[in-house]
Amino acid sequence: MSLVFKIVLIGDGGCGKTTLRLRFMGEHLSTRYIPTIGADFSAKTLEIGSYKLKFVIWDLVGQPRF
């Protein structure tokens, strides 16, 4: 069985949305703060037993001007 989860991370700038997404994806974390411009997304598929789970994670910008 295959399931798709669409997740949107929203919140204030600098609160850790991008760090949370990168950590889940297993990507390298940086100590420098680089703000997201617009939106960014990632997708990851995990197989747990007979289930195939696909996570689509959208990281939206936190600045009000965007």
Backbone as ProteinMPNN parsed JSONL, in Angstrom:
{"seq_chain_A": "MSLVFKIVLIGDGGCGKTTLRLRFMGEHLSTRYIPTIGADFSAKTLEIGSYKLKFVIWDLVGQPRF", "coords_chain_A": {"N_chain_A": [[0.841, -1.164, 0.0], [0.51, 2.242, -0.746], [1.105, 5.471, 0.491], [0.698, 9.021, 0.536], [1.95, 11.853, 2.083], [1.438, 15.214, 2.481], [3.111, 17.945, 3.605], [3.225, 21.121, 5.088], [5.405, 23.559, 6.124], [5.165, 26.304, 8.108], [5.751, 29.521, 9.543], [7.346, 31.964, 11.695], [10.212, 33.797, 10.455], [13.409, 32.351, 10.821], [12.774, 30.467, 12.782], [13.293, 27.768, 12.533], [12.246, 26.119, 10.515], [13.414, 25.301, 8.034], [15.643, 23.929, 9.013], [14.395, 21.798, 10.333], [13.228, 20.466, 8.129], [15.565, 19.801, 6.626], [16.872, 18.167, 8.466], [15.108, 15.967, 8.669], [15.349, 15.014, 6.072], [17.898, 14.094, 6.107], [20.023, 15.618, 5.354], [22.998, 17.71, 5.251], [23.544, 19.886, 7.95], [23.794, 23.392, 8.452], [25.611, 25.9, 10.221], [25.269, 28.486, 9.642], [22.905, 31.101, 9.102], [20.711, 31.124, 6.549], [18.241, 32.64, 4.94], [15.154, 31.323, 3.632], [14.046, 31.88, 0.361], [11.065, 32.664, -0.989], [9.814, 29.652, -1.605], [10.612, 26.257, -0.744], [11.064, 22.789, -1.398], [10.986, 19.29, -0.512], [11.187, 15.756, -1.066], [10.62, 12.529, 0.231], [10.799, 9.017, 0.416], [9.757, 6.348, 2.361], [9.933, 2.94, 3.341], [7.98, 0.954, 5.263], [7.413, -1.983, 6.591], [4.808, -3.401, 4.806], [4.051, -1.023, 3.783], [4.452, 1.843, 1.755], [5.603, 4.921, 2.243], [5.325, 8.235, 1.3], [6.698, 11.363, 1.746], [6.059, 14.672, 1.184], [7.429, 17.674, 1.589], [6.892, 21.008, 2.132], [8.544, 24.02, 2.488], [7.886, 27.053, 3.52], [8.446, 30.59, 3.118], [9.204, 32.769, 5.884], [9.071, 35.537, 6.195], [6.981, 38.394, 6.388], [6.759, 40.119, 4.165], [6.829, 38.532, 1.901]], "CA_chain_A": [[0.0, 0.0, 0.0], [1.289, 3.466, -0.868], [0.457, 6.653, 1.043], [1.421, 10.275, 0.337], [1.695, 12.885, 3.09], [1.89, 16.541, 2.06], [3.336, 18.701, 4.832], [3.629, 22.51, 4.863], [6.025, 24.182, 7.295], [4.994, 27.754, 8.104], [6.078, 30.136, 10.826], [8.208, 33.142, 11.639], [11.555, 33.618, 9.936], [14.428, 32.002, 11.804], [12.288, 29.604, 13.868], [13.805, 26.412, 12.373], [11.497, 25.327, 9.534], [14.355, 24.7, 7.087], [16.445, 22.973, 9.771], [13.553, 20.622, 10.541], [13.135, 19.77, 6.833], [16.874, 19.234, 6.301], [17.151, 17.085, 9.418], [14.296, 14.818, 8.261], [15.867, 14.508, 4.801], [19.23, 13.546, 6.327], [20.996, 16.485, 4.697], [23.962, 18.405, 6.1], [23.056, 21.099, 8.598], [24.746, 24.487, 8.46], [25.49, 26.785, 11.376], [24.955, 29.827, 9.133], [21.486, 31.34, 8.827], [20.433, 31.546, 5.18], [16.779, 32.624, 4.858], [14.502, 30.762, 2.46], [13.437, 32.894, -0.502], [9.896, 32.073, -1.646], [9.466, 28.342, -1.058], [11.506, 25.157, -1.072], [10.395, 21.541, -1.044], [11.736, 18.04, -0.566], [10.359, 14.549, -1.043], [11.33, 11.359, 0.744], [9.973, 7.821, 0.472], [10.173, 5.354, 3.343], [9.183, 1.683, 3.314], [7.808, 0.383, 6.598], [6.617, -3.192, 6.394], [4.202, -3.444, 3.472], [3.642, 0.342, 3.438], [5.393, 2.765, 1.141], [5.172, 6.248, 2.666], [6.019, 9.324, 0.621], [6.521, 12.645, 2.418], [6.372, 15.853, 0.383], [7.513, 18.729, 2.602], [7.041, 22.376, 1.617], [9.115, 24.968, 3.446], [7.496, 28.387, 3.036], [9.172, 31.714, 3.679], [8.596, 33.293, 7.101], [8.984, 36.982, 6.219], [5.664, 38.871, 5.994], [6.761, 40.811, 2.867], [6.653, 37.557, 0.843]], "C_chain_A": [[0.895, 1.239, 0.0], [0.48, 4.66, -0.361], [1.331, 7.873, 0.793], [0.978, 11.271, 1.402], [2.272, 14.193, 2.575], [1.929, 17.418, 3.302], [3.818, 20.1, 4.465], [4.166, 23.068, 6.169], [5.87, 25.689, 7.162], [5.319, 28.284, 9.497], [6.958, 31.34, 10.611], [9.57, 32.791, 11.056], [12.535, 33.307, 11.055], [13.977, 31.067, 12.901], [12.707, 28.143, 13.696], [13.069, 25.537, 11.374], [12.439, 24.587, 8.578], [15.217, 23.661, 7.79], [15.676, 21.685, 10.008], [13.457, 19.792, 9.261], [14.451, 19.091, 6.481], [17.211, 18.055, 7.205], [16.376, 15.823, 9.041], [14.841, 14.184, 6.986], [17.253, 13.889, 4.949], [20.322, 14.37, 5.667], [21.881, 17.173, 5.727], [23.352, 19.681, 6.671], [24.166, 22.144, 8.619], [24.537, 25.342, 9.702], [25.182, 28.21, 10.943], [23.46, 29.929, 8.858], [21.346, 31.893, 7.408], [18.911, 31.487, 5.01], [16.269, 32.01, 3.548], [13.866, 31.897, 1.667], [12.297, 32.228, -1.253], [9.49, 30.781, -0.968], [10.502, 27.322, -1.498], [10.755, 23.877, -0.713], [11.342, 20.365, -1.2], [10.743, 16.887, -0.554], [11.212, 13.378, -0.588], [10.358, 10.197, 0.835], [10.58, 6.842, 1.47], [9.325, 4.108, 3.175], [9.179, 1.111, 4.722], [6.862, -0.8, 6.461], [6.1, -3.246, 4.964], [3.751, -2.069, 2.996], [4.787, 1.112, 2.795], [4.858, 4.168, 1.424], [6.003, 7.302, 1.951], [5.668, 10.624, 1.337], [6.963, 13.754, 1.472], [6.293, 17.035, 1.335], [7.793, 20.065, 1.931], [7.499, 23.271, 2.748], [8.84, 26.363, 2.903], [8.226, 29.477, 3.8], [8.435, 32.288, 4.89], [8.456, 34.806, 7.142], [7.642, 37.457, 5.702], [5.639, 39.528, 4.607], [6.592, 39.84, 1.695], [5.27, 36.953, 0.914]], "O_chain_A": [[1.923, 1.266, 0.677], [-0.68, 4.84, -0.733], [2.558, 7.781, 0.83], [-0.215, 11.502, 1.596], [3.461, 14.272, 2.268], [0.913, 17.613, 3.97], [4.711, 20.254, 3.632], [3.481, 23.056, 7.192], [6.381, 26.288, 6.216], [5.177, 27.578, 10.495], [7.279, 31.695, 9.476], [10.027, 31.651, 11.146], [12.493, 33.93, 12.116], [14.709, 30.873, 13.871], [12.506, 27.344, 14.61], [13.25, 24.32, 11.383], [12.277, 23.389, 8.343], [15.496, 22.609, 7.215], [16.239, 20.597, 9.897], [13.587, 18.568, 9.296], [14.456, 17.928, 6.08], [17.774, 17.059, 6.75], [16.928, 14.724, 9.088], [14.805, 12.963, 6.831], [17.738, 13.231, 4.029], [21.427, 13.875, 5.445], [21.562, 17.215, 6.915], [22.722, 20.456, 5.951], [25.34, 21.81, 8.785], [23.412, 25.488, 10.179], [24.867, 29.056, 11.779], [22.83, 28.96, 8.433], [21.809, 32.994, 7.112], [18.346, 30.395, 4.942], [16.887, 32.166, 2.494], [13.221, 32.774, 2.24], [12.526, 31.329, -2.063], [8.897, 30.796, 0.11], [11.185, 27.508, -2.505], [9.906, 23.883, 0.177], [12.346, 20.429, -1.909], [9.611, 17.025, -0.091], [12.375, 13.25, -0.971], [9.223, 10.365, 1.279], [11.775, 6.549, 1.42], [8.129, 4.203, 2.897], [10.228, 0.822, 5.298], [5.662, -0.633, 6.243], [6.879, -3.145, 4.016], [3.142, -1.948, 1.933], [5.934, 1.039, 3.235], [3.806, 4.559, 0.919], [7.233, 7.269, 1.991], [4.494, 10.949, 1.513], [8.106, 13.772, 1.014], [5.216, 17.365, 1.833], [8.804, 20.231, 1.247], [6.913, 23.279, 3.831], [9.477, 26.803, 1.947], [8.577, 29.313, 4.969], [7.205, 32.298, 4.93], [7.788, 35.328, 8.035], [7.19, 36.973, 4.665], [4.606, 39.501, 3.938], [6.246, 40.273, 0.596], [4.926, 36.1, 0.097]]}, "name": "protein", "num_of_chains": 1, "seq": "MSLVFKIVLIGDGGCGKTTLRLRFMGEHLSTRYIPTIGADFSAKTLEIGSYKLKFVIWDLVGQPRF"}
